[in-house]
Amino acid sequence: MEKLQYISQGFTIEDQELNIRKGLDNGIQWIQVRWKNAPEQEFIRLCEISKKLCSDYHSVCIINDHVQIAKDLDADGVHLGLKDTSIETARHMLGNHKTIGGTANTISDVLQRMNEPCDYIGLGPLRFTSTKEQLSPILGFEGYQKIIENLKERSLEIPKIFAIGGVVLNDIELLQQIGIYGVAVSGQITNQPSVISEFKTVLQL
């Protein structure tokens, strides 16, 4: 599984497509198509475009929230929030070969996600981010550390956890020391797509 995920950004379908193209041109190999409050038909169109682009670039394309769209387009998987479709339902709809990620904010969320089970956990937010409207309590590095320590105390295998929420390049080394598997980045890659190569270097991809 890739360790770097780009969460798409943009207020219009044109912005979204442009940012996704820039990400792919700069070497991103995993895109999560995320466009909150978009008109449904435009979102479906964006997902169609993204799926084709990702196929052309041999990159992974997962859809945020919308399991049915992911199924209809044969996308590589979905990412689900805690209030979205259940992991169990998504797995039943998509099959075992698709990637299903789940959001978490607390140790109890992480344990829930491990039991469900999803393929990876998007744990956050690391810090404040303007890309998320209803932001969960901010974890900071200390929050991640406590959750990893809690899992170790329970003698549980550490799942593939992705840090999410305001993550930037300079955070990677500390997150890896804590035991975080990968990162999901939106803002910094949108604003500076050339930084992808540096992310990949630090993540040793």
Residue, then its C-alpha position, 0 to 999 in steps of 0.5 A: m500500500e502506498k504511503l502518500q495519498y493526495i486528497s483532492q481539493g477545489f471548489t469547482i469541477e475545473d479546479q478539482e480536475l486541474n489539481i488532480r492532473k497536477g498531482l499525477d503529473n508530479g508523481i502522486q500514485w494515490i488519489q482520494v476524490r473528495w469534493k464536499n457539497a458538490p452537485e451530484q452529477e458534477f461529482i459523478r463526472l469528476c469521479e469518472i474523469s479521475k478514474k480515467l486519469c488515474s488509470d492512465y497514470h497507473s495510480v490508485c483512485i478511491i472515492n470519498d464517502h460514495v460507495q455506490i459511485a465507487k462500485d459503478l465506476d469500478a474505482d479502487g475503493v472508498h474512504l468512509g467517515l464515521k457517519d458514512t456507510s458502514i465498512e461492512t456494507a461497503r465491503h459487501m458492495l465492493g468485494n474483498h479486493k477493493t481498498i476501504g479506508g475509515t476515518a478515526n479521531t480517538i482510540s475507541d474509533v481506531l479500535q472500532r475501525m480495526n474490528e470492522p475491519c478496514d484496510y487503513i485508518g485515516l487518523g486526525p486531524l494533526r492540526f487545524t485545517s480549513t479543508k474540513e468543515q466539521l473538524s474533530p478535536i485536534l490530535g497533535f503529535e502527542g495525540y498520535q503518540k498516545i493512541i499508538e502507545n495505547l495499542k501497544e499496551r493492549s498488545l495489538e498489532i499497529p494497523k496502517i494508520f495515515a495521519i491526516g489534517g494539515v499534514v506538511l512535509n516537515d511532519i513526516e519524520l516525527l510521524q514515522q518515529i511515532g509509528i504512523y504508516g503514511v500520510a494523506v495530504s491536501g493543502q500543501i500538495t494542492n498549493q505546491p504539487s512539486v513537493i510530492s517528490e520530496f514527500k516520496t523521498v522522506l517516506q522512502l517510496 
